Amino acid sequence: MISIAKPIIEDEEKQAVLQVLESGVLAQGPRVEEFEKSFARMCGVEHAVATSSGTTALHTALLAHKIGQGDEVITSPFTFIASANSILYVGGKPVFVDIDPNTFNIDPAKIEAAITQKTKAIMPVHLFGLSCDMEAIQAIADKYNLIVIEDACQSHGASFRGKRVGSFGTGIFSLYPTKNITSAEGGMITTNDSKLADECRIIRQHGMRRRYYHDDLGFNFRMTDVHAAIGNEQLKKLGRFNSARQKNAKFFNENLQFVQTPRTPEGYEHVYHQYTIKVPSDKRDALVEHLKERGVGSGVYYPVPVHKQSYYVNELGYRVSLREAEQAAEQVLSLPVHPGLSGADLEVIVNQVNSFLASD
Ligand SMILES: *Cc1c(COP(=O)(O)O)cnc(C)c1O
């Protein structure tokens, strides 16, 4: 079976974990600090704060920015649920703005119409490894004095006009096993603002500024040194992993027929967390089955946009209709693009997609 995602764990990661176990310092120790420093360097920012997951990184960053009860945060409806849920955790309200069907990212031209007196922040999601249009988003944020929190959980190392994602606003990354690099579970917050970084460190550690003195309500969102050791080794390989993804994507771009392949606008570096094609909606689910029968894993990210999830409709009363996101949910299909694929795997994937759509 050619799987849709596969973490690549090599000797370096195994050795690093053993060293941590033997050192006796297992949590919030030197490996976490080292990982934070390297991650900040990768993004081209001053500070990085490690957390236990991408979700807790989002939660922490929203709290650190003092986003709370009744505050509105503009985000994409076409994302993993954690982007929007993190806004709910702090008492805020996710306001969904439709996507650009060519990039699957929030359409900046539609953001201004969604801004109200209560809007505090914009949370662009760099979906599938492609940055949002950060120039347009930054201009809107500046005009209305809004905070920008980038959900870069799928875009480690991606860039927009030569600048890495996570360096435009406050950046959020996930290190879950399917992401471009992993620490098993883990998250990272990136920023140039040293006060904000401090605030995040305090929230992560029970609101504690001085040992056992608690001025704020915090959480245990710490990363362990075992996880940091894995993440640190993975980070050294990010360039290699992303190049392999880009090479695989290039092969697909050149060889797939009958489908809309991913677009990379001028000035963007795509890191292909997912290689997502658009297939006619009446054929999509049959193609998934066809691929599965022939040993090719694939994924539908995402079958239901967030504003149509039953919790959002039935419990929160969302009634908006966002055509592009809803249509994308019916047409998207992600093919395996991870660095573990062989040339033969790529051939099989292309042949199976092409032959199914040619004969159908
Ligand atoms: C993976 C992901 C998250 C959450 O990260 P976890 O580490 O799984 O908590 C948030 N947003 C997006 C877009 C993601 O893909």
Ligand as a Chemical Component Dictionary entry (heavy atoms), coordinates in Angstrom:
data_LIG
# 
_chem_comp.id                   LIG 
_chem_comp.type                 NON-POLYMER 
_chem_comp.pdbx_formal_charge   0 
_chem_comp.three_letter_code    LIG 
# 
loop_
_chem_comp_atom.comp_id 
_chem_comp_atom.atom_id 
_chem_comp_atom.alt_atom_id 
_chem_comp_atom.type_symbol 
_chem_comp_atom.charge 
_chem_comp_atom.model_Cartn_x 
_chem_comp_atom.model_Cartn_y 
_chem_comp_atom.model_Cartn_z 
_chem_comp_atom.pdbx_ordinal 
LIG C1 C1 C 0 -2.460 19.884 12.134 1  
LIG C2 C2 C 0 -3.145 21.199 12.125 2  
LIG C3 C3 C 0 -3.466 21.874 13.316 3  
LIG C4 C4 C 0 -3.333 21.274 14.682 4  
LIG O1 O1 O 0 -2.125 20.744 14.996 5  
LIG P1 P1 P 0 -2.003 19.542 16.079 6  
LIG O2 O2 O 0 -0.543 19.433 16.297 7  
LIG O3 O3 O 0 -2.599 18.330 15.442 8  
LIG O4 O4 O 0 -2.737 19.948 17.293 9  
LIG C5 C5 C 0 -4.003 23.147 13.207 10 
LIG N1 N1 N 0 -4.245 23.716 12.018 11 
LIG C6 C6 C 0 -3.979 23.084 10.859 12 
LIG C7 C7 C 0 -4.247 23.784 9.568  13 
LIG C8 C8 C 0 -3.440 21.801 10.880 14 
LIG O5 O5 O 0 -3.213 21.165 9.722  15 
# 
loop_
_chem_comp_bond.comp_id 
_chem_comp_bond.atom_id_1 
_chem_comp_bond.atom_id_2 
_chem_comp_bond.value_order 
_chem_comp_bond.pdbx_ordinal 
LIG C1 C2 SING 1  
LIG C2 C3 SING 2  
LIG C2 C8 DOUB 3  
LIG C3 C4 SING 4  
LIG C3 C5 DOUB 5  
LIG C4 O1 SING 6  
LIG O1 P1 SING 7  
LIG P1 O2 DOUB 8  
LIG P1 O3 SING 9  
LIG P1 O4 SING 10 
LIG C5 N1 SING 11 
LIG N1 C6 DOUB 12 
LIG C6 C7 SING 13 
LIG C6 C8 SING 14 
LIG C8 O5 SING 15 
# 
